[in-house]
Amino acid sequence: MLDQKLKHRAVHRAKIIAGQLDGLIKAIEKEEYCPTLLEQSRSIQRSLKSLDTFLLENHLRTHVKHQMQSRGDDEKAIRELIKVYTLSNK
């Protein structure tokens, strides 16, 4: 279940990332200057982090909120949050 506003923002961000990635591929094929390629790559990585934030916010506002209110699902929510936290620190 996706919050529709967050879904719209996430899809928009993902499309921007796809365009950035296409641009990076073309720049690599044209053998542009390495620092320029690295700058584009870092920009894509920042955009991906932004997308991660949208997705995490949706998960917290929908699934985790519901799980914490449902008896027995609170442990599942805690495990999922620990997993997400662990992944973000790798």
C-alpha angles and dihedrals in degrees: 000000000000126000100241095224091051090044091055091049092047094049090047091050092047091053090051089051091050089053092047091050092049088051092051092050090052091047091052091049089052089049094234120186112294097236088054090052091048091050090053091046092052090049090055091049091053090049090051090052088052090052090049088056092053092049093047092048090053091049092050095046095047119019101025093044090052094044093051090053094048117081110243096014094082092084090052090053091050092050091049092049091050089050092050091046091050092049091050091055098052 
